[in-house]
């Protein structure tokens, strides 16, 4: 293993020397860059000091104008692909100082422009870049560096280039990046909302259905964050709410949940989570409980009718530990209620397990308890550009990127903190299950009290 690391370091040094005098031949230059990316993709995070030393010459050559600002688009995408791998390796520490990182992000964002072209030589590289930006939450660094105009440009590239034939990973990466930017921004400017609103404007015939779907999904997910900014943005653009998709109006009115459910009903889709089903179950439970009380409370049945009911059957059933005397229909309803509550409990546990598995398939879980650093949110307080000073990653960026780092480096001694965080997340999920079980128990006890009360009335 050690000899393989030494060989890799030797190869990187050699490629760094080659790039110090890049070939005039596009094909030869692309071949060298492809090899560099291939080598870097094999490197885990938390590299050794000797590896970082070997990487330094190559890292510096990649940001020279003769490569990062090359006239050939494929060369620029190949350079961006190499730099994004270096950023992944050194995360959460950025590989360059602030001004250099801003230039790096310009190069990265430019690579998204032709993502719709599957026939392009660089298509796979573009897809890999967007996946890494999403997976390692590199947009946090863009926010920290206050790359506002660049973020708007990135949104525009996503909405123009998304296609039906893109794999799910590209679609979800776009969605994830845009939602994170919106949620983590202290204030959302009209300029940032312009491309979003343009994509959901009814008379905009140039918007593809898939782009509209992507945008509506992002707006729905960020509805609470967008609510204070949406109506002022619509007004400043000289438009009316009825000129946009109903999602825009629902955000302004705070009725996004209703719109989302209506959309599901119109499309004939079943709810993706258990919330609607739980409401239906609770409604059924309420109606069933009310039916139990109807002969006494609603209908005001006379004493003789109650006696006749009791005489029909003296069968006794046990519902959640409570002995209930009544007719067979009541016993059946009680048993069904008990079974329904148990099924709901099991369903919640299964859903929690499924959510945990789904989250770990593609993207790491986000740590929501981490507050955004004041430096990233402070309005109008741009940090002075100091080319000699390397940016210290914000707590937000560090936590988000380190969460992915733990997945890539399972043998690193420095992952103890990540393991602790992972355990805390597991504890949080366990507590959620306990709370759900507790609520379920309260529901059962409430039903038992209602049934016990009915028993006393019958007596």
C-alpha positions in Angstrom: 0.0 0.0 0.0 2.8 2.4 0.9 4.6 1.7 -2.4 1.3 2.5 -4.3 1.1 5.8 -2.5 4.7 6.6 -3.4 4.0 5.8 -7.0 0.9 8.0 -7.0 2.9 10.9 -5.6 5.5 10.4 -8.2 2.9 10.4 -11.0 1.4 13.6 -9.7 4.8 15.4 -9.6 5.4 14.3 -13.1 2.1 15.5 -14.4 2.7 18.8 -12.6 5.9 19.3 -14.6 4.1 18.4 -17.8 1.4 21.0 -17.1 4.0 23.7 -16.4 4.7 23.6 -20.2 1.3 22.5 -21.6 1.3 21.0 -25.1 -0.1 23.1 -28.0 -2.0 20.0 -29.1 -5.5 19.9 -27.6 -5.7 16.1 -27.7 -2.3 15.7 -25.9 -3.3 18.3 -23.3 -6.6 16.6 -22.7 -4.9 13.3 -22.3 -2.6 14.6 -19.6 -5.6 16.2 -17.7 -7.6 13.0 -18.0 -4.7 11.1 -16.3 -4.5 13.8 -13.6 -8.2 13.5 -12.8 -8.0 9.7 -12.8 -5.1 9.8 -10.3 -6.9 12.4 -8.0 -10.1 10.4 -8.0 -8.3 7.5 -6.3 -7.2 9.7 -3.4 -9.2 9.7 -0.2 -9.6 12.7 2.1 -7.2 13.5 4.9 -4.1 12.9 2.8 -0.6 12.7 4.2 1.7 15.6 4.3 4.0 14.0 1.7 1.0 13.7 -0.6 0.1 17.4 -0.1 3.6 18.4 -0.9 3.6 16.3 -4.1 0.2 17.9 -5.0 1.3 21.5 -4.6 3.1 22.0 -8.0 0.2 20.4 -9.8 -2.4 22.4 -7.9 -0.6 25.7 -8.7 -0.3 24.9 -12.4 -4.0 24.2 -12.8 -5.0 27.7 -11.9 -2.6 29.4 -14.3 -4.4 31.4 -17.1 -2.9 29.2 -19.8 -5.0 26.3 -18.4 -8.0 27.8 -16.5 -8.7 30.3 -19.2 -7.8 28.2 -22.2 -9.6 28.9 -25.4 -10.9 25.3 -25.7 -14.0 24.6 -23.7 -13.2 20.9 -23.2 -9.8 21.9 -21.7 -11.4 24.2 -19.3 -13.9 21.6 -18.2 -11.1 19.1 -17.7 -9.2 21.6 -15.6 -12.3 22.3 -13.5 -12.8 18.5 -13.1 -9.2 18.2 -11.7 -9.6 21.2 -9.4 -12.9 19.9 -8.0 -11.2 16.6 -7.1 -8.5 18.6 -5.3 -11.2 20.6 -3.4 -12.8 17.3 -2.4 -9.5 15.9 -1.2 -8.6 18.9 1.0 -12.1 19.6 2.3 -13.2 21.2 4.5 -10.1 23.4 3.9 -10.2 25.1 0.6 -7.1 24.4 -1.6 -6.6 28.1 -2.6 -6.9 31.6 -1.1 -10.1 33.6 -1.4 -9.4 35.4 -4.7 -8.2 32.2 -6.3 -11.2 30.3 -5.0 -13.5 32.9 -6.6 -11.8 32.3 -10.0 -12.1 28.5 -9.4 -15.8 28.8 -8.9 -16.1 30.9 -12.1 -14.5 28.0 -13.9 -16.7 25.5 -12.2 -20.0 27.4 -12.9 -19.0 27.8 -16.5 -18.8 24.1 -16.9 -22.5 23.8 -16.2 -23.5 25.8 -19.2 -23.6 23.0 -21.8 -24.7 20.2 -19.4 -27.6 19.5 -21.8 -25.2 18.3 -24.5 -24.9 14.6 -23.9 -22.8 14.2 -27.1 -20.1 16.4 -25.7 -16.8 14.9 -24.9 -17.0 16.6 -21.5 -20.5 15.5 -20.6 -19.4 13.0 -18.0 -17.0 15.5 -16.4 -19.7 18.1 -16.1 -22.0 15.6 -14.4 -19.2 14.6 -12.0 -18.5 18.2 -11.1 -22.1 19.0 -10.3 -22.4 15.8 -8.2 -19.3 16.7 -6.1 -20.5 20.3 -5.6 -23.8 19.0 -4.3 -22.4 16.1 -2.3 -19.8 18.2 -0.5 -22.0 21.3 -0.2 -19.3 23.4 -1.9 -22.0 26.1 -2.4 -21.5 27.0 1.2 -18.0 28.3 0.3 -19.6 30.3 -2.5 -21.9 31.9 0.0 -19.0 32.6 2.4 -17.1 34.3 -0.4 -20.2 36.3 -1.4 -20.2 35.1 -5.0 -23.7 36.5 -5.5 -23.6 37.2 -9.2 -22.0 33.8 -9.8 -24.7 32.0 -7.9 -27.4 33.7 -10.0 -25.5 32.6 -13.1 -25.3 29.0 -11.8 -29.1 29.0 -11.2 -29.6 30.2 -14.8 -27.4 27.4 -16.2 -29.3 24.8 -14.2 -32.7 26.0 -15.4 -31.6 26.2 -19.0 -29.7 23.0 -19.2 -31.8 20.5 -17.3 -33.4 17.8 -19.5 -35.7 14.9 -19.2 -33.0 12.5 -20.3 -30.6 13.5 -17.5 -30.1 10.8 -14.9 -31.8 11.3 -11.5 -28.4 12.2 -9.9 -28.0 15.3 -12.1 -31.6 16.5 -11.4 -31.3 15.9 -7.7 -27.9 17.6 -7.5 -29.3 20.7 -9.2 -32.3 20.7 -6.8 -30.1 20.2 -3.7 -27.7 23.0 -4.6 -30.4 25.5 -5.3 -32.4 24.7 -2.1 -29.2 24.9 0.0 -28.3 28.3 -1.4 -31.8 29.6 -0.7 -32.1 28.2 2.8 -28.6 29.3 3.8 -28.9 32.9 2.5 -29.7 35.5 5.1 -31.5 37.6 2.6 -32.7 36.7 -0.8 -32.3 39.4 -3.5 -34.6 40.1 -6.4 -31.8 39.3 -8.8 -31.6 35.7 -7.3 -35.4 35.3 -7.6 -35.5 36.6 -11.2 -34.5 33.3 -12.9 -36.7 31.3 -10.5 -39.8 33.4 -11.3 -39.1 33.5 -15.0 -39.2 29.7 -15.0 -42.7 29.6 -13.5 -44.2 32.4 -15.5 -47.3 31.2 -17.4 -46.5 33.0 -20.7 -42.9 32.0 -20.8 -43.0 29.5 -23.7 -39.3 29.0 -23.7 -39.2 27.1 -20.5 -39.1 23.3 -20.7 -41.6 21.3 -18.6 -38.8 19.6 -16.8 -37.3 23.0 -15.9 -40.7 24.2 -14.6 -41.0 21.0 -12.6 -37.5 21.5 -11.1 -38.3 25.1 -10.2 -41.7 24.5 -8.7 -40.2 21.7 -6.5 -37.4 24.1 -5.3 -40.0 26.8 -4.5 -42.1 24.4 -2.6 -39.2 23.1 -0.5 -38.0 26.7 0.3 -41.5 28.1 0.7 -41.1 29.3 4.3 -37.8 31.0 3.5 -39.1 32.6 0.4 -42.4 33.9 1.7 -41.1 37.4 3.0 -39.3 38.0 -0.4 -41.7 36.6 -3.0 -44.4 39.3 -3.2 -41.9 42.2 -3.1 -40.0 40.5 -5.9 -43.1 40.0 -8.0 -44.0 43.7 -7.5 -40.6 45.0 -8.3 -40.7 43.0 -11.6 -43.9 44.8 -12.5 -45.9 41.6 -12.6 -49.0 40.1 -10.9 -49.4 36.9 -9.0 -51.8 35.5 -11.5 -49.1 35.7 -14.2 -47.2 32.9 -12.4 -47.7 29.3 -11.5 -50.0 28.8 -8.5 -47.0 27.8 -6.5 -45.9 31.5 -6.3 -49.3 32.6 -5.0 -49.4 29.8 -2.5 -46.0 30.9 -1.1 -47.2 34.5 -0.7 -50.4 33.2 1.0 -48.7 30.5 3.1 -50.8 27.7 1.5 -48.1 25.6 -0.1 -49.2 22.4 1.7 -52.7 22.7 0.2 -51.3 23.2 -3.3 -48.9 20.3 -2.9 -51.7 17.9 -1.9 -54.0 19.1 -4.7 -51.2 18.5 -7.2 -50.8 14.9 -5.8 -54.6 14.4 -6.0 -54.8 15.7 -9.6 -51.9 13.5 -10.7 -53.4 10.4 -8.9 -50.2 10.0 -6.9 -50.2 8.5 -3.4 -48.7 10.6 -0.7 -44.9 10.0 -0.4 -44.9 10.2 3.4 -47.2 9.1 6.1 -48.5 12.6 7.1 -51.7 12.5 5.0 -52.3 8.9 5.8 -51.9 9.6 9.5 -54.4 12.4 9.3 -56.9 10.0 7.6 -56.3 7.4 10.3 -56.8 9.9 13.0 -60.0 11.0 11.3 -61.2 7.4 11.2 -60.3 7.0 14.9 -62.3 10.1 15.8 -65.3 9.0 13.9 -65.2 5.5 15.4 -64.9 6.9 18.9 -67.8 9.3 18.1 -69.9 6.3 16.9 -69.3 4.6 20.2 -70.8 7.6 22.0 -73.6 8.2 19.6 -76.2 5.9 21.3 -75.7 7.9 24.5 -74.7 11.4 23.6 -76.1 12.1 20.1 -79.2 10.0 19.9 -80.2 10.2 23.5 -81.3 6.6 23.6 -83.7 5.6 26.4 -82.7 3.3 29.2 -84.7 0.4 27.8 -82.9 0.6 24.4 -79.6 0.5 26.2 -80.6 -2.5 28.2 -81.8 -4.2 25.0 -78.4 -3.6 23.4 -76.6 -5.1 26.4 -78.9 -8.1 26.4 -78.1 -8.9 22.8 -74.5 -9.9 23.6 -72.5 -10.2 26.8 -69.3 -11.0 25.0 -66.3 -9.5 26.6 -63.2 -8.3 24.6 -59.8 -7.1 25.8 -58.7 -3.9 24.1 -55.2 -2.7 25.1 -55.6 -4.2 28.5 -59.1 -2.8 29.2 -62.0 -5.2 29.8 -64.9 -3.9 27.7 -68.4 -5.4 27.7 -70.6 -4.7 24.7 -72.1 -6.1 21.6 -70.0 -7.9 18.9 -69.9 -4.9 16.6 -68.4 -2.7 19.2 -65.8 -5.4 20.1 -64.9 -5.7 16.4 -64.5 -1.9 16.1 -62.4 -1.7 19.2 -60.1 -4.5 18.0 -59.8 -2.9 14.6 -58.8 0.4 16.3 -56.2 -1.3 18.3 -54.8 -3.1 15.3 -54.8 0.1 13.3 -52.7 1.9 15.9 -50.2 -0.9 16.0 -50.0 -0.8 12.2 -49.5 2.9 12.2 -46.7 2.5 14.8 -45.0 -0.2 12.6 -45.4 2.0 9.5 -43.7 4.9 11.2 -40.8 2.7 12.2 -40.4 1.3 8.7 -40.6 4.8 7.2 -37.9 6.0 9.5 -35.7 3.1 8.4 -36.4 3.8 4.7 -35.7 7.5 5.1 -32.4 6.7 6.8 -31.4 4.3 3.9 -32.6 6.6 1.2 -30.5 9.5 2.6 -27.4 7.5 2.7 -27.6 6.2 -0.9 -26.6 9.4 -2.7 -26.1 12.3 -0.4 -24.9 12.6 3.2 -27.3 13.7 5.9 -27.3 17.4 6.5 -26.6 18.7 10.0 -29.4 21.2 10.5 -28.4 22.3 14.0 -25.3 24.1 12.7 -25.9 27.8 12.5 -24.6 29.9 9.7 -21.5 31.9 10.6 -21.9 35.6 11.0 -19.2 36.2 8.4 -21.3 34.4 5.8 -24.5 36.2 6.6 -23.4 39.7 7.4 -24.9 42.1 4.8 -22.6 44.5 3.1 -19.6 43.5 5.0 -17.4 42.0 2.3 -14.0 40.8 3.5 -11.0 42.6 2.1 -9.3 40.6 -0.6 -6.0 39.4 0.7 -4.3 37.1 -1.8 -1.7 36.1 0.8 -4.2 34.9 3.4 -6.0 31.6 3.1 -9.6 31.6 4.0 -10.5 29.8 7.2 -13.5 27.6 6.4 -16.7 28.7 8.3 -18.2 26.4 10.8 -21.1 25.8 8.4 -18.9 24.8 5.5 -16.7 22.7 7.7 -19.5 20.7 9.3 -21.3 20.1 6.0 -18.2 19.0 4.1 -16.8 17.0 6.9 -20.0 15.0 7.1 -19.2 13.7 3.6 -15.5 13.4 4.5 -16.4 10.6 6.9 -17.8 8.6 4.1 -14.7 8.8 1.9 -12.2 8.1 4.7 -13.2 5.2 6.9 -9.7 4.6 8.2 -8.6 8.1 9.1 -7.8 8.7 12.8 -9.3 12.2 12.5 -12.8 10.9 11.9 -13.6 10.6 15.6 -15.5 13.9 15.7 -17.5 12.8 12.7 -18.3 9.5 14.4 -19.5 11.3 17.4 -21.7 13.5 15.2 -23.0 10.4 13.5 -23.9 8.9 16.8 -25.7 12.1 17.9 -27.7 11.9 14.7 -28.6 8.3 15.4 -29.6 9.3 19.0 -31.8 12.1 17.5 -33.5 9.6 15.2 -34.0 7.2 18.1 -35.6 10.0 20.2 -37.9 10.7 17.3 -39.1 7.1 17.3 -39.5 7.2 21.1 -41.6 10.4 20.8 -43.7 8.9 18.1 -44.3 5.8 20.3 -45.1 8.1 23.2 -47.7 9.9 21.1 -49.1 6.6 20.0 -49.4 5.5 23.6 -51.3 8.7 24.5 -53.7 8.1 21.6 -54.3 4.5 22.9 -54.8 5.8 26.5 -57.3 8.4 25.2 -59.3 5.7 23.4 -59.2 3.5 26.5 -60.6 6.4 28.6 -63.4 7.0 26.1 -64.2 3.3 26.0 -64.1 3.1 29.8 -66.4 6.1 30.1 -68.8 4.5 27.7 -68.7 1.3 29.8 -69.7 3.3 32.9 -72.6 4.9 31.0 -73.9 1.6 29.8 -73.8 0.2 33.3 
